[in-house]
Amino acid sequence: MELPPAQAARPLIVDLDNSLIRTDLLYEAGFAYLGENPAGIFPLDAIVADAKGRLYLAKDSCQSRALFEAGYPELEAFRKIRKQIDPKGKFASHQSRRLGL
């Protein structure tokens, strides 16, 4: 059975009794919580760092420079090449300045 696009986009969840359900309640609850507690997103950064993960830069708006640097161990090599290509830093964005790129 093919689902309508709106339903197909919902995640498939395994419930506590091992039944499969399609729902977006997890997302709804998460966004509701963050709507009431915007700073609640920052503890997630520690989870990402502990897992040796990285945040998706195209969607980033608030990650710290420390978290970014922890996710990219070869960052200094990139910075060196970037400095050679653009020594005056003309090609920069707010994000690249914030993250020290």
C-alpha positions in Angstrom: 0.0 0.0 0.0 1.4 3.4 -1.0 1.0 6.2 1.5 0.2 9.8 0.6 3.3 12.0 0.7 2.4 13.7 3.9 2.1 10.4 5.7 5.1 8.8 4.0 7.3 11.6 5.4 6.5 10.6 9.0 9.0 8.4 10.7 8.3 4.7 11.4 8.5 4.2 15.2 8.7 1.0 17.2 6.4 1.4 20.2 7.2 -0.1 23.6 5.1 -3.2 22.8 7.2 -3.7 19.6 4.4 -2.6 17.3 5.2 -0.3 14.4 3.4 3.0 14.2 3.8 6.0 11.9 3.7 9.2 13.9 5.3 12.6 14.1 4.5 13.0 17.8 8.2 12.8 18.7 8.9 15.8 16.5 5.8 17.6 17.7 6.8 17.1 21.3 10.4 18.2 20.6 9.4 21.4 18.8 6.8 22.2 21.5 9.4 21.8 24.2 11.9 24.0 22.3 9.2 26.6 21.6 8.8 26.9 25.4 12.5 26.4 26.2 14.7 27.6 23.4 17.8 27.1 25.4 16.9 23.4 25.6 18.7 22.8 22.3 22.1 23.5 23.8 22.4 20.3 25.8 22.1 18.4 22.5 25.4 19.9 21.5 27.1 17.9 24.3 25.5 14.7 23.1 26.8 15.4 19.6 30.3 16.1 20.9 30.4 13.0 23.1 29.4 10.9 20.1 32.2 12.4 18.1 29.6 13.8 15.7 29.1 17.0 13.7 26.3 19.3 13.1 25.0 20.0 9.6 26.5 23.3 8.7 23.8 24.3 6.2 21.3 24.1 9.0 23.5 25.6 11.7 22.7 28.9 13.3 24.1 28.7 16.8 26.7 26.0 17.3 29.8 27.1 19.2 33.3 27.3 17.7 34.5 24.7 20.2 31.9 22.2 19.1 32.6 22.9 15.4 36.4 22.5 16.0 35.9 19.2 17.9 34.0 17.8 14.9 36.7 18.5 12.4 40.1 17.3 13.4 41.7 18.3 10.1 40.4 21.9 10.4 43.8 23.5 10.7 44.9 22.1 7.3 41.7 23.6 5.8 42.3 26.9 7.5 45.9 27.0 6.1 44.7 26.3 2.5 41.9 28.9 2.9 44.4 31.5 4.0 46.5 30.8 0.9 43.5 31.1 -1.4 41.9 34.1 0.3 44.5 35.9 2.5 42.3 39.0 3.0 39.3 37.0 4.0 37.1 38.6 1.4 35.0 35.5 0.8 33.4 35.0 4.3 30.0 34.8 5.8 28.7 35.5 9.3 28.9 31.7 9.9 32.4 31.3 8.7 33.6 34.2 10.9 31.7 32.9 13.9 33.2 29.4 13.5 36.7 30.7 12.7 36.8 29.4 9.1 
